[in-house]
Amino acid sequence: GPDDHVRGTGPVVIEYADLECPYCARAHLILKQLPVQRVFRHFPVVSKHPRARVLAAAAEAAGLQGRFWEMHDSLLEDQGHLDDPHLWRRARELGLDLDRFEADRRSDALAEQIERDFRTGIRAGVTTTPTQFLKGIAHPGVPGASFREALR
């Protein structure tokens, strides 16, 4: 869809993930190594990860300045530093306009976009994070041997 974040080439993998989820962080490191086209959608599980929506909004706010994937990668690759001061540090390091970043990450429009991603996941049958869809088949959890086999 028009709000999806896409990168890479190869078979299309639609991933539903929570940026505070340690299993999503592990899945990210695996997917990063595979020749796939990643389509990212937010699936914040706030009952387990109270900052999930905040982090999703930060990634989307960075995306409005052309830096979604950089923020996405930074959050998933440094799970120990997800509080607001570290979000600001990341935004500065990415060269973002900080006033715009702050206004955007708190906007209703981004909250609605994140909620749309979540609802599409529910409609698709997502019940856990991470969940990847490859060739229309859901692969919940960290990608393993069966996922790699399905890539062939």
MODELLER restraints for C-alpha pairs under 7 A, 6 or more apart:
rsr = mdl.restraints
at = mdl.atoms
rsr.add(forms.Gaussian(group=physical.xy_distance, feature=features.Distance(at['CA:4:A'], at['CA:39:A']), mean=6.27, stdev=0.5))
rsr.add(forms.Gaussian(group=physical.xy_distance, feature=features.Distance(at['CA:4:A'], at['CA:40:A']), mean=6.25, stdev=0.5))
rsr.add(forms.Gaussian(group=physical.xy_distance, feature=features.Distance(at['CA:4:A'], at['CA:41:A']), mean=6.56, stdev=0.5))
rsr.add(forms.Gaussian(group=physical.xy_distance, feature=features.Distance(at['CA:5:A'], at['CA:39:A']), mean=5.59, stdev=0.5))
rsr.add(forms.Gaussian(group=physical.xy_distance, feature=features.Distance(at['CA:5:A'], at['CA:40:A']), mean=5.38, stdev=0.5))
rsr.add(forms.Gaussian(group=physical.xy_distance, feature=features.Distance(at['CA:6:A'], at['CA:37:A']), mean=6.81, stdev=0.5))
rsr.add(forms.Gaussian(group=physical.xy_distance, feature=features.Distance(at['CA:6:A'], at['CA:38:A']), mean=5.47, stdev=0.5))
rsr.add(forms.Gaussian(group=physical.xy_distance, feature=features.Distance(at['CA:6:A'], at['CA:39:A']), mean=4.55, stdev=0.5))
rsr.add(forms.Gaussian(group=physical.xy_distance, feature=features.Distance(at['CA:6:A'], at['CA:40:A']), mean=6.55, stdev=0.5))
rsr.add(forms.Gaussian(group=physical.xy_distance, feature=features.Distance(at['CA:7:A'], at['CA:37:A']), mean=5.57, stdev=0.5))
rsr.add(forms.Gaussian(group=physical.xy_distance, feature=features.Distance(at['CA:7:A'], at['CA:38:A']), mean=5.37, stdev=0.5))
rsr.add(forms.Gaussian(group=physical.xy_distance, feature=features.Distance(at['CA:7:A'], at['CA:39:A']), mean=6.89, stdev=0.5))
rsr.add(forms.Gaussian(group=physical.xy_distance, feature=features.Distance(at['CA:8:A'], at['CA:36:A']), mean=5.91, stdev=0.5))
rsr.add(forms.Gaussian(group=physical.xy_distance, feature=features.Distance(at['CA:8:A'], at['CA:37:A']), mean=4.28, stdev=0.5))
rsr.add(forms.Gaussian(group=physical.xy_distance, feature=features.Distance(at['CA:8:A'], at['CA:38:A']), mean=6.17, stdev=0.5))
rsr.add(forms.Gaussian(group=physical.xy_distance, feature=features.Distance(at['CA:9:A'], at['CA:35:A']), mean=6.40, stdev=0.5))
rsr.add(forms.Gaussian(group=physical.xy_distance, feature=features.Distance(at['CA:9:A'], at['CA:36:A']), mean=5.27, stdev=0.5))
rsr.add(forms.Gaussian(group=physical.xy_distance, feature=features.Distance(at['CA:9:A'], at['CA:37:A']), mean=4.39, stdev=0.5))
rsr.add(forms.Gaussian(group=physical.xy_distance, feature=features.Distance(at['CA:10:A'], at['CA:35:A']), mean=5.56, stdev=0.5))
rsr.add(forms.Gaussian(group=physical.xy_distance, feature=features.Distance(at['CA:10:A'], at['CA:36:A']), mean=4.28, stdev=0.5))
rsr.add(forms.Gaussian(group=physical.xy_distance, feature=features.Distance(at['CA:10:A'], at['CA:37:A']), mean=5.18, stdev=0.5))
rsr.add(forms.Gaussian(group=physical.xy_distance, feature=features.Distance(at['CA:11:A'], at['CA:36:A']), mean=4.99, stdev=0.5))
rsr.add(forms.Gaussian(group=physical.xy_distance, feature=features.Distance(at['CA:11:A'], at['CA:37:A']), mean=5.77, stdev=0.5))
rsr.add(forms.Gaussian(group=physical.xy_distance, feature=features.Distance(at['CA:12:A'], at['CA:36:A']), mean=5.98, stdev=0.5))
rsr.add(forms.Gaussian(group=physical.xy_distance, feature=features.Distance(at['CA:12:A'], at['CA:37:A']), mean=4.69, stdev=0.5))
rsr.add(forms.Gaussian(group=physical.xy_distance, feature=features.Distance(at['CA:12:A'], at['CA:38:A']), mean=6.12, stdev=0.5))
rsr.add(forms.Gaussian(group=physical.xy_distance, feature=features.Distance(at['CA:12:A'], at['CA:134:A']), mean=6.48, stdev=0.5))
rsr.add(forms.Gaussian(group=physical.xy_distance, feature=features.Distance(at['CA:13:A'], at['CA:36:A']), mean=6.58, stdev=0.5))
rsr.add(forms.Gaussian(group=physical.xy_distance, feature=features.Distance(at['CA:13:A'], at['CA:37:A']), mean=5.98, stdev=0.5))
rsr.add(forms.Gaussian(group=physical.xy_distance, feature=features.Distance(at['CA:13:A'], at['CA:38:A']), mean=5.07, stdev=0.5))
rsr.add(forms.Gaussian(group=physical.xy_distance, feature=features.Distance(at['CA:13:A'], at['CA:39:A']), mean=6.03, stdev=0.5))
rsr.add(forms.Gaussian(group=physical.xy_distance, feature=features.Distance(at['CA:13:A'], at['CA:132:A']), mean=6.20, stdev=0.5))
rsr.add(forms.Gaussian(group=physical.xy_distance, feature=features.Distance(at['CA:13:A'], at['CA:133:A']), mean=5.52, stdev=0.5))
rsr.add(forms.Gaussian(group=physical.xy_distance, feature=features.Distance(at['CA:13:A'], at['CA:134:A']), mean=5.04, stdev=0.5))
rsr.add(forms.Gaussian(group=physical.xy_distance, feature=features.Distance(at['CA:14:A'], at['CA:38:A']), mean=6.07, stdev=0.5))
rsr.add(forms.Gaussian(group=physical.xy_distance, feature=features.Distance(at['CA:14:A'], at['CA:39:A']), mean=4.61, stdev=0.5))
rsr.add(forms.Gaussian(group=physical.xy_distance, feature=features.Distance(at['CA:14:A'], at['CA:40:A']), mean=6.08, stdev=0.5))
rsr.add(forms.Gaussian(group=physical.xy_distance, feature=features.Distance(at['CA:14:A'], at['CA:132:A']), mean=5.53, stdev=0.5))
rsr.add(forms.Gaussian(group=physical.xy_distance, feature=features.Distance(at['CA:14:A'], at['CA:133:A']), mean=5.01, stdev=0.5))
rsr.add(forms.Gaussian(group=physical.xy_distance, feature=features.Distance(at['CA:14:A'], at['CA:134:A']), mean=6.83, stdev=0.5))
rsr.add(forms.Gaussian(group=physical.xy_distance, feature=features.Distance(at['CA:15:A'], at['CA:39:A']), mean=6.04, stdev=0.5))
rsr.add(forms.Gaussian(group=physical.xy_distance, feature=features.Distance(at['CA:15:A'], at['CA:40:A']), mean=5.13, stdev=0.5))
rsr.add(forms.Gaussian(group=physical.xy_distance, feature=features.Distance(at['CA:15:A'], at['CA:41:A']), mean=6.05, stdev=0.5))
rsr.add(forms.Gaussian(group=physical.xy_distance, feature=features.Distance(at['CA:15:A'], at['CA:131:A']), mean=5.78, stdev=0.5))
rsr.add(forms.Gaussian(group=physical.xy_distance, feature=features.Distance(at['CA:15:A'], at['CA:132:A']), mean=4.28, stdev=0.5))
rsr.add(forms.Gaussian(group=physical.xy_distance, feature=features.Distance(at['CA:15:A'], at['CA:133:A']), mean=6.29, stdev=0.5))
rsr.add(forms.Gaussian(group=physical.xy_distance, feature=features.Distance(at['CA:16:A'], at['CA:40:A']), mean=6.32, stdev=0.5))
rsr.add(forms.Gaussian(group=physical.xy_distance, feature=features.Distance(at['CA:16:A'], at['CA:41:A']), mean=4.92, stdev=0.5))
rsr.add(forms.Gaussian(group=physical.xy_distance, feature=features.Distance(at['CA:16:A'], at['CA:42:A']), mean=5.63, stdev=0.5))
rsr.add(forms.Gaussian(group=physical.xy_distance, feature=features.Distance(at['CA:16:A'], at['CA:43:A']), mean=5.49, stdev=0.5))
rsr.add(forms.Gaussian(group=physical.xy_distance, feature=features.Distance(at['CA:16:A'], at['CA:121:A']), mean=6.83, stdev=0.5))
rsr.add(forms.Gaussian(group=physical.xy_distance, feature=features.Distance(at['CA:16:A'], at['CA:129:A']), mean=6.57, stdev=0.5))
rsr.add(forms.Gaussian(group=physical.xy_distance, feature=features.Distance(at['CA:16:A'], at['CA:130:A']), mean=5.77, stdev=0.5))
rsr.add(forms.Gaussian(group=physical.xy_distance, feature=features.Distance(at['CA:16:A'], at['CA:131:A']), mean=5.30, stdev=0.5))
rsr.add(forms.Gaussian(group=physical.xy_distance, feature=features.Distance(at['CA:16:A'], at['CA:132:A']), mean=6.28, stdev=0.5))
rsr.add(forms.Gaussian(group=physical.xy_distance, feature=features.Distance(at['CA:17:A'], at['CA:24:A']), mean=5.87, stdev=0.5))
rsr.add(forms.Gaussian(group=physical.xy_distance, feature=features.Distance(at['CA:17:A'], at['CA:41:A']), mean=6.57, stdev=0.5))
rsr.add(forms.Gaussian(group=physical.xy_distance, feature=features.Distance(at['CA:17:A'], at['CA:42:A']), mean=5.43, stdev=0.5))
rsr.add(forms.Gaussian(group=physical.xy_distance, feature=features.Distance(at['CA:17:A'], at['CA:43:A']), mean=5.11, stdev=0.5))
rsr.add(forms.Gaussian(group=physical.xy_distance, feature=features.Distance(at['CA:17:A'], at['CA:129:A']), mean=5.32, stdev=0.5))
rsr.add(forms.Gaussian(group=physical.xy_distance, feature=features.Distance(at['CA:17:A'], at['CA:130:A']), mean=4.80, stdev=0.5))
rsr.add(forms.Gaussian(group=physical.xy_distance, feature=features.Distance(at['CA:17:A'], at['CA:131:A']), mean=6.79, stdev=0.5))
rsr.add(forms.Gaussian(group=physical.xy_distance, feature=features.Distance(at['CA:18:A'], at['CA:24:A']), mean=6.47, stdev=0.5))
rsr.add(forms.Gaussian(group=physical.xy_distance, feature=features.Distance(at['CA:18:A'], at['CA:42:A']), mean=6.06, stdev=0.5))
rsr.add(forms.Gaussian(group=physical.xy_distance, feature=features.Distance(at['CA:18:A'], at['CA:43:A']), mean=5.24, stdev=0.5))
rsr.add(forms.Gaussian(group=physical.xy_distance, feature=features.Distance(at['CA:18:A'], at['CA:44:A']), mean=4.71, stdev=0.5))
rsr.add(forms.Gaussian(group=physical.xy_distance, feature=features.Distance(at['CA:18:A'], at['CA:45:A']), mean=6.53, stdev=0.5))
rsr.add(forms.Gaussian(group=physical.xy_distance, feature=features.Distance(at['CA:18:A'], at['CA:52:A']), mean=6.03, stdev=0.5))
rsr.add(forms.Gaussian(group=physical.xy_distance, feature=features.Distance(at['CA:18:A'], at['CA:129:A']), mean=6.48, stdev=0.5))
rsr.add(forms.Gaussian(group=physical.xy_distance, feature=features.Distance(at['CA:19:A'], at['CA:52:A']), mean=5.93, stdev=0.5))
rsr.add(forms.Gaussian(group=physical.xy_distance, feature=features.Distance(at['CA:19:A'], at['CA:55:A']), mean=6.22, stdev=0.5))
rsr.add(forms.Gaussian(group=physical.xy_distance, feature=features.Distance(at['CA:19:A'], at['CA:56:A']), mean=6.55, stdev=0.5))
rsr.add(forms.Gaussian(group=physical.xy_distance, feature=features.Distance(at['CA:19:A'], at['CA:75:A']), mean=6.57, stdev=0.5))
rsr.add(forms.Gaussian(group=physical.xy_distance, feature=features.Distance(at['CA:19:A'], at['CA:76:A']), mean=6.02, stdev=0.5))
rsr.add(forms.Gaussian(group=physical.xy_distance, feature=features.Distance(at['CA:20:A'], at['CA:49:A']), mean=5.97, stdev=0.5))
rsr.add(forms.Gaussian(group=physical.xy_distance, feature=features.Distance(at['CA:20:A'], at['CA:51:A']), mean=6.78, stdev=0.5))
rsr.add(forms.Gaussian(group=physical.xy_distance, feature=features.Distance(at['CA:20:A'], at['CA:52:A']), mean=5.37, stdev=0.5))
rsr.add(forms.Gaussian(group=physical.xy_distance, feature=features.Distance(at['CA:20:A'], at['CA:79:A']), mean=6.83, stdev=0.5))
rsr.add(forms.Gaussian(group=physical.xy_distance, feature=features.Distance(at['CA:21:A'], at['CA:49:A']), mean=6.90, stdev=0.5))
rsr.add(forms.Gaussian(group=physical.xy_distance, feature=features.Distance(at['CA:23:A'], at['CA:130:A']), mean=6.62, stdev=0.5))
rsr.add(forms.Gaussian(group=physical.xy_distance, feature=features.Distance(at['CA:23:A'], at['CA:142:A']), mean=6.23, stdev=0.5))
rsr.add(forms.Gaussian(group=physical.xy_distance, feature=features.Distance(at['CA:24:A'], at['CA:129:A']), mean=6.43, stdev=0.5))
rsr.add(forms.Gaussian(group=physical.xy_distance, feature=features.Distance(at['CA:24:A'], at['CA:130:A']), mean=5.09, stdev=0.5))
rsr.add(forms.Gaussian(group=physical.xy_distance, feature=features.Distance(at['CA:25:A'], at['CA:76:A']), mean=4.81, stdev=0.5))
rsr.add(forms.Gaussian(group=physical.xy_distance, feature=features.Distance(at['CA:25:A'], at['CA:77:A']), mean=6.46, stdev=0.5))
rsr.add(forms.Gaussian(group=physical.xy_distance, feature=features.Distance(at['CA:26:A'], at['CA:142:A']), mean=6.62, stdev=0.5))
rsr.add(forms.Gaussian(group=physical.xy_distance, feature=features.Distance(at['CA:27:A'], at['CA:142:A']), mean=4.80, stdev=0.5))
rsr.add(forms.Gaussian(group=physical.xy_distance, feature=features.Distance(at['CA:27:A'], at['CA:143:A']), mean=6.04, stdev=0.5))
rsr.add(forms.Gaussian(group=physical.xy_distance, feature=features.Distance(at['CA:41:A'], at['CA:117:A']), mean=5.52, stdev=0.5))
rsr.add(forms.Gaussian(group=physical.xy_distance, feature=features.Distance(at['CA:42:A'], at['CA:56:A']), mean=6.68, stdev=0.5))
rsr.add(forms.Gaussian(group=physical.xy_distance, feature=features.Distance(at['CA:42:A'], at['CA:114:A']), mean=5.99, stdev=0.5))
rsr.add(forms.Gaussian(group=physical.xy_distance, feature=features.Distance(at['CA:42:A'], at['CA:117:A']), mean=5.46, stdev=0.5))
rsr.add(forms.Gaussian(group=physical.xy_distance, feature=features.Distance(at['CA:42:A'], at['CA:118:A']), mean=6.04, stdev=0.5))
rsr.add(forms.Gaussian(group=physical.xy_distance, feature=features.Distance(at['CA:43:A'], at['CA:117:A']), mean=6.63, stdev=0.5))
rsr.add(forms.Gaussian(group=physical.xy_distance, feature=features.Distance(at['CA:43:A'], at['CA:118:A']), mean=4.81, stdev=0.5))
rsr.add(forms.Gaussian(group=physical.xy_distance, feature=features.Distance(at['CA:43:A'], at['CA:121:A']), mean=6.92, stdev=0.5))
rsr.add(forms.Gaussian(group=physical.xy_distance, feature=features.Distance(at['CA:44:A'], at['CA:52:A']), mean=5.02, stdev=0.5))
rsr.add(forms.Gaussian(group=physical.xy_distance, feature=features.Distance(at['CA:44:A'], at['CA:53:A']), mean=5.77, stdev=0.5))
rsr.add(forms.Gaussian(group=physical.xy_distance, feature=features.Distance(at['CA:45:A'], at['CA:52:A']), mean=6.57, stdev=0.5))
rsr.add(forms.Gaussian(group=physical.xy_distance, feature=features.Distance(at['CA:46:A'], at['CA:52:A']), mean=5.86, stdev=0.5))
rsr.add(forms.Gaussian(group=physical.xy_distance, feature=features.Distance(at['CA:57:A'], at['CA:105:A']), mean=4.83, stdev=0.5))
rsr.add(forms.Gaussian(group=physical.xy_distance, feature=features.Distance(at['CA:57:A'], at['CA:110:A']), mean=6.25, stdev=0.5))
rsr.add(forms.Gaussian(group=physical.xy_distance, feature=features.Distance(at['CA:57:A'], at['CA:111:A']), mean=6.84, stdev=0.5))
rsr.add(forms.Gaussian(group=physical.xy_distance, feature=features.Distance(at['CA:58:A'], at['CA:105:A']), mean=5.30, stdev=0.5))
rsr.add(forms.Gaussian(group=physical.xy_distance, feature=features.Distance(at['CA:59:A'], at['CA:68:A']), mean=5.38, stdev=0.5))
rsr.add(forms.Gaussian(group=physical.xy_distance, feature=features.Distance(at['CA:59:A'], at['CA:71:A']), mean=5.41, stdev=0.5))
rsr.add(forms.Gaussian(group=physical.xy_distance, feature=features.Distance(at['CA:59:A'], at['CA:72:A']), mean=5.74, stdev=0.5))
rsr.add(forms.Gaussian(group=physical.xy_distance, feature=features.Distance(at['CA:60:A'], at['CA:68:A']), mean=6.13, stdev=0.5))
rsr.add(forms.Gaussian(group=physical.xy_distance, feature=features.Distance(at['CA:60:A'], at['CA:110:A']), mean=6.82, stdev=0.5))
rsr.add(forms.Gaussian(group=physical.xy_distance, feature=features.Distance(at['CA:61:A'], at['CA:101:A']), mean=5.49, stdev=0.5))
rsr.add(forms.Gaussian(group=physical.xy_distance, feature=features.Distance(at['CA:61:A'], at['CA:104:A']), mean=5.22, stdev=0.5))
rsr.add(forms.Gaussian(group=physical.xy_distance, feature=features.Distance(at['CA:61:A'], at['CA:105:A']), mean=4.99, stdev=0.5))
rsr.add(forms.Gaussian(group=physical.xy_distance, feature=features.Distance(at['CA:62:A'], at['CA:68:A']), mean=5.11, stdev=0.5))
rsr.add(forms.Gaussian(group=physical.xy_distance, feature=features.Distance(at['CA:62:A'], at['CA:71:A']), mean=6.51, stdev=0.5))
rsr.add(forms.Gaussian(group=physical.xy_distance, feature=features.Distance(at['CA:62:A'], at['CA:101:A']), mean=6.52, stdev=0.5))
rsr.add(forms.Gaussian(group=physical.xy_distance, feature=features.Distance(at['CA:65:A'], at['CA:96:A']), mean=6.81, stdev=0.5))
rsr.add(forms.Gaussian(group=physical.xy_distance, feature=features.Distance(at['CA:75:A'], at['CA:82:A']), mean=6.83, stdev=0.5))
rsr.add(forms.Gaussian(group=physical.xy_distance, feature=features.Distance(at['CA:91:A'], at['CA:98:A']), mean=6.76, stdev=0.5))
rsr.add(forms.Gaussian(group=physical.xy_distance, feature=features.Distance(at['CA:128:A'], at['CA:140:A']), mean=6.62, stdev=0.5))
rsr.add(forms.Gaussian(group=physical.xy_distance, feature=features.Distance(at['CA:129:A'], at['CA:140:A']), mean=6.87, stdev=0.5))
rsr.add(forms.Gaussian(group=physical.xy_distance, feature=features.Distance(at['CA:129:A'], at['CA:141:A']), mean=6.31, stdev=0.5))
rsr.add(forms.Gaussian(group=physical.xy_distance, feature=features.Distance(at['CA:130:A'], at['CA:140:A']), mean=6.02, stdev=0.5))
rsr.add(forms.Gaussian(group=physical.xy_distance, feature=features.Distance(at['CA:130:A'], at['CA:141:A']), mean=5.15, stdev=0.5))
rsr.add(forms.Gaussian(group=physical.xy_distance, feature=features.Distance(at['CA:130:A'], at['CA:142:A']), mean=6.51, stdev=0.5))
rsr.add(forms.Gaussian(group=physical.xy_distance, feature=features.Distance(at['CA:131:A'], at['CA:138:A']), mean=6.56, stdev=0.5))
rsr.add(forms.Gaussian(group=physical.xy_distance, feature=features.Distance(at['CA:131:A'], at['CA:139:A']), mean=5.57, stdev=0.5))
rsr.add(forms.Gaussian(group=physical.xy_distance, feature=features.Distance(at['CA:131:A'], at['CA:140:A']), mean=4.08, stdev=0.5))
rsr.add(forms.Gaussian(group=physical.xy_distance, feature=features.Distance(at['CA:131:A'], at['CA:141:A']), mean=5.74, stdev=0.5))
rsr.add(forms.Gaussian(group=physical.xy_distance, feature=features.Distance(at['CA:132:A'], at['CA:138:A']), mean=5.79, stdev=0.5))
rsr.add(forms.Gaussian(group=physical.xy_distance, feature=features.Distance(at['CA:132:A'], at['CA:139:A']), mean=5.09, stdev=0.5))
rsr.add(forms.Gaussian(group=physical.xy_distance, feature=features.Distance(at['CA:132:A'], at['CA:140:A']), mean=6.21, stdev=0.5))
rsr.add(forms.Gaussian(group=physical.xy_distance, feature=features.Distance(at['CA:133:A'], at['CA:139:A']), mean=5.96, stdev=0.5))
rsr.add(forms.Gaussian(group=physical.xy_distance, feature=features.Distance(at['CA:139:A'], at['CA:147:A']), mean=6.81, stdev=0.5))
